[in-house]
Amino acid sequence: MSQTLLQVSGLNAYYGASHVLHDLDFKVQQGQTIGLMGRNGMGKSTLLKSITGLLKPRSGRIEFQNTGIHSKTPYEISLLGMAYVPEGRGIFGNLSVHENLVMSERAGVRGQRDWTYQRVLDTFPRLGERLQHGGQQLSGGEQQMLSIGRALMTNPDLLLLDEATEGLAPLIAQDIWRICDVIAKSGISTVIVDKNWQHVTGITQRNLILVKGEVVFEGSSASLLEQPELLNQHLGV
């Protein structure tokens, strides 16, 4: 049995008076890639924001690396080995591609430096062609590559990727899925939020579907694909 890296227990999260997550339980094992799926407004991004400290839960417990993090700041959580690629990417538009990458370069919590500057450029060759371009000069797909590459430069144990291919052209999205597969095979635990369940289940070992802040399915990719009625009910257009 692999060790539990992240454990979320009885999580309740609110936006003002709106109760978004309801006694939610969620866990990630070391080296595991998980798909977090559901229609818009079902609590996926809220869960990631709660885990990263951007949204303080009303109740419940979150443990990462055997440390309670539900009251810690995003900065403190990041230093424990977590990286977050938010919806909207969050790159620094006034900095070059090179500057965006090197500013986040550091060893992981065990001193590992598996993801070097050169490895990131080898994984994202388009970025290597645009090192002196400002972040605001990049296409949406290139910005997503930069945001993922910047996260990898921190050598995380857990990568949270929100809306991996939202709004991207099909060819660019295909490249992002290739990169997600590379990351998954590198041993980094990964949580991927995306509406494209076909691609998500091609990479992940386990998947969750959220409906109104509650888990309605949790299981392997194979077991999910064997339930087309569930896919159509909760993920179909």
N, C-alpha and C positions, 0 to 999 in steps of 0.2 A: 504493500500500500504506500502510495506517495504521500508526502506530508502536506497537510493543509497550509496553504500560504495566506489565504484571506478567508475570514469567517464573518458573515453578517448574520446577526440573530435578532429576531423580533423587531425589525427596523420600521419605525413610523416617521414619515417625513411630511412636512406641510409647506405650502406656499401661502402665507397668511392663514386664512381660515380653511383653505382647501386642503383636504387630507389626500395626499398623493400616493404614498407607500403605506401598505397596511400589514403590519406584523410580518414583514418580509424576511425570509431566510435565504441565504445565498452563500456559496463557498467556491473557492478556486483552489485546486491542488497544484503543487509545484509541477511545472512543465506542461500544464493543461491549457488547451485553447477552447474557449467557451463562446458560443453564440448567444447574444441577448437580443431577442426579437419581440415584435409586437407593433401594432399600428401607432401612429402619432398620438402623443398625449397619454400613453399608458404607463409612463414612469421610468422608462429606460435611462434617459439622460439624468433624471432626478436621482436614480440609484448611483450612477457614476459620480455625480456631484456630491452626494452624501459620502461616498467612499473616499473621495479625494479631499474632503474638508471644505469644499466650496459652499455646501449647504449643511447646516447643523441639524441633525435629526432631532425630533421631539423626544423620542425614546428608542431603546434598543442598544445593541452593542456591535461594534465593528473592531475586529482584531486583524492585524496584518503583521507578519513576521513575529507572531506570538506577543504582540504589543497592542494594547487597547488604543485605538486612534480616533474614536468618535469625538473626542474633545480637543484633538490636536489641530494645528494650522496646516493649510496646504503645503507650506514650506517644510514643516517638520515631517509630514507624511512622505513628501518627495524624497527626503534624505534617507528614509527607511527602505527605498528601493522601488518606488512606484512612479510610473510615468503616465501622463494623460494627454491624449490628442483630442482636443475638444471639437465639438461641432462648430464649424466656422474657422477652424485651424489655429487661430491665435498667434500667427507668426508676427515678427516685427517688420512692418513694411518699410521702415526707414533704414533698416540694416540690410547688408548684402547677404546673399545665400551663404557665403563663407562665414560671415560674422554671426548669422543665426546659428550655424552649426557649432563653431568653436566656443561660443559663449556658454554652451551647455555641456561641454566636454568634461567628464569626470569619471573616476573609477566607480564601480558598483560597491555595494555595502561590504563585500568580501574582498575588495581590492581588484575585482576582475575588470579587465579592459578588452573584452571580446569585441565590442563595437567601437572600432577606431574611426577616425576621420576618413581614412582611406577605404575602410570596409563600407562605410556609408556611401561614399561616392561610387564604389564598385557596384553596390546594390541599386543605387539611383543614378545611373549614368547621365540622365537629363540634367541633374543638378550640377554635375561636373562640368557641363557645357555652359552653365550660367552662374558661375561662382561670384562674379562681380555684379550681377544683376541685383537690384533692390527687390525686397520681398513683394512690393506692390507691383512690380513689373512682371511677375510670374502669372501663368495661367492658373485656373483653379486646381487642376490636377497637379501642377508643379508645386503649388503651395501646400497641397496635401502631402506630397512626397517630402517636402522640406519639414513639415510639422512632424511627420513620422520619423524622419532621419534625425531631427533634433532630439526627439524623445529617446531614440536608441543611443545617442551620444552620452546619455546619463548611465548607460549600462544597467537598465532596470531589471528587477526580478519579475515585475508585473507591469504589463502595458495595457492601458484602457483606451480603446479606439472607438470614438463616438461618431456614427454616421460615416463609415469608412469611404463610401463612394457616392455620397449624396450630391446630385447635381453635376456629376462628371460625365463626359462623353464616353460611350461604350469602350472605345479602344484604351482610353486612359484608365477607366475603371478596371479593365482587364489587367493592366499593369499593376494597379494597386492590389488586386487579388493575388497576383504573382508574388508581390512583396510580402503580403500577409502570410502566404504559405512559407516563404523563406524564414520569416520571423518565428512562426510556429515551430518549424523544424529546428530552429536554433536553440530551443530549450527555454525561451522566455515564456512565462505564463501570460496568456493574452485573453482579453475579453473584447469581442468585436460586436458592435451594434451596427446593424445594417438591415435594410428591408429586403435585400436580395437573398432569400433563404436558400436558393439553389447554390449560390457561391459560398455562403456562410457554412452550410452543412458539408460542403466539399473540403473544408479545412478543419472544422471543429470536431472534438471528441464528444462534447456535451452541449446541450442547448436548453435555454429557458425561454418560454413565451410569457410575457406579462400582459395582463388585461386589467386595467384600472388599478394598477399598483399591487396586484396579486399574481402569484405564479400559477398558471393554469396547465403548464406542461414543463417537465424537467426530465431529460433523458438523453440517450445517445442520438447521434445523427441518423443511424440506421432505424431506430425505433420511431423517430419523428417522420422519416420518409415513408414508413409503412402506414402512416395515418393521414392520407390525403384530405380526408374530411376535416381534420384538425387544422391542417395548413390552410385550407380554403376558408374555414370559419374565422381564423384569427390573423391570417397573413395575406389572404387573397384580396384582389382589387375589387 
